[in-house]
Each structure stands twice: as structure tokens, then as C-alpha cells.
């Protein structure tokens, strides 16, 4: 059993959890993820890690309550335990001294982006950060990102805070020498970032967490097409070259079980029934 050491609500429906998981904490590196189950009959939920503390024996994840299982997780409290927590999974992010690294995150994925931005900063890179959300009251990890970024740009989809959308990005690409871009967030955002960086030839890494089941490359549920080849996000990724990813196919696959997800959420709302 894995105990919740810390639980904190960052903004409505987005919560941070610190789990006691020493064997995972000592092996975790930026870019990797875990798969957890809230109970023995629950679905397997992949979450990219936000941090790890080997000395305390804990790992940290941030979860957005968007469906039945993530809502169940959000209802747990400090001291509660979950039965299954598997990790670290996936290949670690490539962290080395590239020069100037631009880290762009959106929504809940700003939290695991911080884990990478911190590592790039500690490796001696100049780190430029860009964080965004739909609206001002959904922004997370702004203070944490400021601590590890030499510059930080804030944006919202509706313009309630900072830049509106990704308007700042093209100017940066034109005016600055960017050696590498890391982007984590909604698939459409990562696609847009990749298309904007393509004409400038800037290597752009996207972090893909599609539908997953086992997380070890056996089921094939997380397959994505990268450079015309079928890859498994769980073992070949989750980081991929954004200029090679077939985003159109990925977005179609992500919607495959939307009706079932909505139905499960409705059943839970009506009293905890399951499909």
C-alpha cells in the first residue's frame, strides 16, 4: 500500500499528492511517469511525476480531476492509501547542457515540466519558461517555475493574465537563439508549439501520455506514429521529437473512449455506480 503523505489543492480540481514510495523515489528521473490505481477495481491512471525525494522516500504527482478515477483520487486525504503504484516508467528526459532551453507547459502539465526545467537549470542551461492555462485562476506552479527559470512568460487562453495564447513564442524564436524546446501540455498546444518551431529548425521535444493499460509495452494501447513508425509511448517515450509526431492520429485515438469516460463519470455522480 502507498500512503498519501501530503495533499494540497493548487487550484480548483487540480491537486498535488506526495506518496510514500521509496523504491520508486530512489530511481525516478525527470520525464518519467507512474501508473496508479485508486482501488483494486479501479482503472490504471498514468501520471507524469512532478518530483521525487529519495531521502524522504516520496514521489510527487499533480492530478487534474477530469473523470471518474481522477475524481476518486481527489477525494482521498492525507494518510489514506492506494493499493497500486507502478514506476518509474518510461525513458528519462534527455538532460544535458544544450545552451538555452525553452520550457513551455500548459494546464496541469506545468507541474511535471517544472521537474525538467529544474534539472536543465541545475545542469547549467539558460532556462526560459512559458506557462499557461485556460484562465488566470487555473495557473499553477508559477512561483516554482520562477525559481528555476532565467525568464518566465505567463499566458492564458482568454487573456486574463499575461499573454493571450502562444503569442509570445514566435517573437522569442525570431529574436533569440533557442537551442532546444521542451513542451508539455494539451496535445493541441504541443502540436502548435511544434509547428511554430519547425521553420526555425529548433529541436522540439513533446511529452506524450496517451491511453495506456499496462505501461510496459505489452498491450500496444499507447501506440503513436513518430516519423512514420509505430512507437509505444510507455517504453519508447514519453518524450518524442515533436516535428515527427502524427498529432492528427494521436488526437483521434485520444477520443476513442470519450463516451465511456463520460458515462462512468455520470454513474459516479449518481451514487458511485460502476460500468
Helices and strands as residue ranges (DSSP letters): E 2-11, E 14-20, H 22-25, E 33-37, E 45-53, E 58-64, H 68-74, E 81-82, E 84-89, E 100-106, G 107-109, H 110-122, E 126-133, G 136-138, H 142-148, E 151-156, E 163-164, H 167-175, E 180-184, H 187-198, E 204-207, E 223-226, E 229-232, H 233-236, E 239-241, H 247-254, H 258-269
